[in-house]
Amino acid sequence: MNKADAFEFFRRLAEDNPSPTTELESTNPYTLLVAVVLSAQATDASVNLATRPLFAKVQTPEQMVALGEDAVRDAIKTIGLFNTKAKNVILLSQALIRDHAGQVPRTGDELQKLPGVGRKTANVVLNTAFGEETFAVDTHVFRVSNRTGLAPGKTVDAVEAKLERIVPQPFRRDAHHWLILHGRYTCKARTPECWRCPVIDLCRYKPKTLTPQAKAGTLGGRSA
């Protein structure tokens, strides 16, 4: 996709949703960091169900360490990989207390040194908590970037690098949120809902999917 099309791509997504943000619930940068760590291989909805009561009593790494790994594990047991995640939450909380005076660091390198924090998690925190122009490439962003032709790449790093080059101002800060939400609700993995896509004419995906009514009519004609 060329830069002019990329600008129009994000202009339309912005017009459709002027203030996109993560669907993970949090109260401060620390609880956001914990929520993003917990969201690996889990849905945002499942994480929110577990963290609502947890974050009602835990707001800081000191409080999390005081709560203890067993209690954290029990609080998040409905989330996949909860044993490993509970351990990482305690370890990263201890690291924040030990190395950062209990505060979430504001650089990618420092964030990625924390247990359970990879590049994608660091980018989400930097973007959502601190307003940095980062591109967190999850499965939705990877799929939409490749399917539409916006920023195709065989790896998440390749897609991220292309997004860095192609996404224009004033859309850079919110770009990855628009891509996530577009992939979650419109450009779905199995059946993209092309008939209601605001960027259908800019998208390189072929063939476009039919409306449910049109598809039913086509199938009816074949059966006849």
C-alpha positions in Angstrom: 0.0 0.0 0.0 1.4 3.4 -0.9 1.5 6.3 1.5 -1.5 8.1 0.1 -3.6 5.0 0.4 -2.2 4.4 3.9 -3.3 8.0 4.9 -6.8 7.4 3.6 -6.9 4.0 5.3 -6.3 5.5 8.7 -8.4 8.6 8.0 -11.4 6.4 7.5 -10.7 4.2 10.6 -10.3 7.4 12.6 -13.5 8.9 11.3 -15.3 5.6 12.3 -13.7 5.5 15.8 -12.0 8.8 16.8 -10.7 7.6 20.2 -9.6 4.0 20.0 -7.9 2.4 23.0 -7.2 -1.0 24.5 -10.1 -3.0 25.8 -8.0 -4.2 28.7 -9.2 -2.6 31.9 -6.7 -0.9 34.2 -6.3 1.9 36.7 -2.7 3.1 36.2 0.5 2.1 34.3 1.2 -0.7 36.7 -2.1 -2.4 36.5 -2.0 -1.9 32.7 1.3 -3.7 32.6 -0.1 -6.6 34.6 -3.2 -6.8 32.4 -1.1 -6.9 29.2 1.1 -9.7 30.6 -1.9 -11.7 31.6 -3.5 -11.2 28.1 -0.9 -13.4 26.3 -2.8 -16.2 24.7 -6.0 -15.0 26.4 -8.9 -12.7 25.4 -9.2 -9.2 26.8 -12.6 -10.1 28.1 -11.3 -13.1 30.1 -8.5 -11.0 31.6 -11.0 -8.2 32.6 -13.2 -10.7 34.4 -10.2 -11.9 36.5 -8.6 -8.5 37.1 -11.6 -6.5 38.1 -11.7 -8.0 41.7 -7.9 -8.2 41.7 -7.3 -4.5 40.8 -10.0 -3.5 43.3 -7.5 -4.4 46.1 -4.2 -4.2 44.3 -2.9 -1.0 42.7 0.8 -1.1 43.2 3.7 -3.7 42.9 4.1 -3.5 46.7 0.5 -4.5 47.2 0.9 -7.3 44.6 4.0 -8.7 46.4 2.2 -8.5 49.7 -0.8 -10.4 48.3 1.5 -13.3 47.3 1.9 -15.7 44.4 -0.7 -18.2 45.7 -3.4 -15.5 46.0 -2.5 -14.1 42.5 -2.7 -17.6 41.1 -6.1 -18.1 42.6 -7.3 -14.7 41.3 -6.3 -15.5 37.7 -7.0 -19.2 37.5 -9.6 -18.7 34.8 -6.9 -17.4 32.4 -4.7 -19.6 30.4 -1.2 -20.3 31.6 -2.2 -18.9 35.0 0.6 -20.6 36.9 3.4 -19.1 34.9 1.6 -15.7 34.7 1.2 -15.6 38.5 4.9 -16.2 39.0 5.8 -13.6 36.4 3.5 -11.0 38.0 5.2 -11.4 41.3 8.7 -11.4 39.8 8.0 -8.3 37.7 6.5 -6.6 40.7 9.6 -7.4 42.8 11.8 -6.1 40.0 9.8 -2.8 39.8 10.3 -2.3 43.5 14.0 -3.3 43.4 15.1 -1.5 40.3 12.5 1.3 39.5 11.2 2.5 42.9 7.9 0.8 42.2 7.3 2.7 39.0 6.8 1.3 35.5 9.8 2.3 33.3 9.2 4.3 30.2 11.7 2.7 27.8 11.2 -0.5 25.8 14.6 -1.9 26.8 13.9 -1.5 30.5 10.4 -2.9 30.2 11.6 -6.0 28.3 14.0 -6.8 31.1 11.0 -7.5 33.4 9.8 -11.1 33.7 7.0 -12.0 31.3 7.4 -8.8 29.3 8.2 -9.1 25.6 8.4 -6.5 22.8 4.7 -6.5 22.1 3.8 -6.0 25.8 6.3 -3.2 26.1 4.9 -1.5 23.0 1.4 -1.7 24.4 2.4 -0.1 27.7 4.5 2.6 26.1 1.7 3.5 23.8 -1.3 3.2 26.1 0.2 4.4 29.3 2.7 7.0 28.1 1.5 8.0 24.6 4.5 6.8 22.7 4.1 6.1 19.0 4.8 2.4 19.1 3.2 -0.4 17.1 2.3 -3.5 19.1 1.9 -6.3 16.6 -0.5 -9.0 17.9 -2.3 -11.6 15.8 -5.0 -9.0 14.7 -2.4 -6.4 13.7 -0.3 -9.0 11.9 -3.4 -10.4 10.0 -4.8 -7.0 9.0 -1.4 -5.6 7.9 -0.8 -8.6 5.7 -4.4 -9.2 4.4 -5.0 -5.6 3.4 -1.5 -5.0 2.0 -0.9 -2.1 4.5 2.3 -3.5 5.9 2.9 -7.1 4.7 5.6 -9.2 6.4 6.4 -12.8 7.3 7.3 -12.0 10.9 5.9 -9.6 13.5 9.2 -7.7 13.5 8.9 -7.3 9.7 5.3 -6.0 10.0 6.3 -3.6 12.8 9.2 -2.2 10.8 6.8 -1.6 7.8 4.2 0.0 10.0 7.0 2.3 11.3 7.6 3.4 7.7 4.1 3.6 6.3 1.9 5.0 9.1 1.6 8.8 8.7 0.8 11.5 11.2 -1.5 12.3 12.8 -2.4 8.6 13.1 0.7 7.1 14.5 -0.2 7.1 18.2 -3.5 5.3 17.8 -2.7 3.2 14.7 -2.2 -0.2 16.4 -5.5 0.3 18.4 -7.4 0.9 15.1 -5.8 -2.2 13.5 -6.5 -4.4 16.6 -10.2 -3.3 16.7 -10.6 -3.6 12.9 -9.2 -7.1 13.1 -11.2 -8.1 16.1 -14.6 -6.9 14.8 -14.5 -6.5 11.0 -11.4 -8.1 9.4 -11.9 -11.3 11.3 -9.6 -14.3 10.9 -12.0 -16.8 9.4 -14.6 -14.7 7.7 -13.7 -11.0 7.3 -16.9 -8.9 7.1 -15.8 -7.1 3.9 -19.4 -5.9 3.2 -19.2 -3.4 6.1 -15.5 -2.5 5.9 -14.8 1.2 5.6 -11.5 0.6 3.7 -12.8 -2.1 1.3 -11.7 -0.3 -1.8 -8.1 0.2 -0.4 -7.7 -3.4 0.7 -5.7 -5.8 -1.4 -7.6 -8.9 -0.2 -9.3 -11.0 -2.8 -12.0 -12.2 -3.0 -14.1 -9.9 -0.8 -16.7 -11.7 1.3 -20.4 -11.4 0.6 -23.1 -10.1 2.9 -24.9 -12.9 4.8 -28.0 -12.2 2.7 -26.1 -12.4 -0.6 -24.2 -15.5 0.5 -27.4 -17.2 1.4 -28.9 -16.3 -2.0 -25.8 -17.7 -3.8 -26.0 -20.9 -1.9 -29.7 -21.1 -2.5 -29.2 -20.7 -6.2 -26.6 -23.5 -6.3 -28.9 -25.9 -4.4 -31.7 -25.2 -6.8 
